Amino acid sequence: MNENINVKVGLKIRVERQKRKISQEKLAELAELNRNSVGLIERGETNVTLKNLENIANALNIDIKELFNFVI
């Protein structure tokens, strides 16, 4: 797997979000982001800040380190 880190983290966020059956819009609301940002992050099209990763992890109710566990 030769994907860059943005793509890997974005895919992990998408998988975790979908497991919880919540929309991008709902995740954005819970993480205090806008929906477009969530889409960009999930597609690996942007560098996500550590603060936003923390907000996303909290919104998904997981430890931030789980966003770097790429065995999905």
Secondary structure, 3 states (H helix, E strand, C coil): CCCCHHHHHHHHHHHHHHHCCCCHHHHHHHHCCCHHHHHHHHCCCCCCCHHHHHHHHHHHCCCHHHHHCCCC
